[in-house]
Amino acid sequence: RNIQNSRKDRLSIHGFYKIGKIIGDGNFSVVRECRNRRTGQKYALKIVNKARVKGKEYFVENETAILRRISHPNIVQLFEEYESAKEIFLVLELVQVW
């Protein structure tokens, strides 16, 4: 795993990843496909809207803390984290559903 202890800023994510189409959404976030600009590797990018989680930030922190520690074939892997004033970005393993 290549996980940073502190979240990188939003400007960095656009430099490293090309952000693509929406592949999922939920109450607090949207998930988009993204591609590493250097390697071409595809990932899932979970974009959490901070305004929507206001007062429930512990949900995001708890999920992120668990993903940092767990390595299991049935649980998506967290690779990197980025953060801006309005959003949290989680670069996750992209699972192809057939």
ABEGO torsion letter per residue (X at the ends): XBBBABBBBAAAAAAABBBBBBABBBAABBBBBBBBAAAGBBBBBBBBBAAAABGAAAAAAAAAAAAAABBBAABBBBABBBBBAABBBBBBBBBBBX
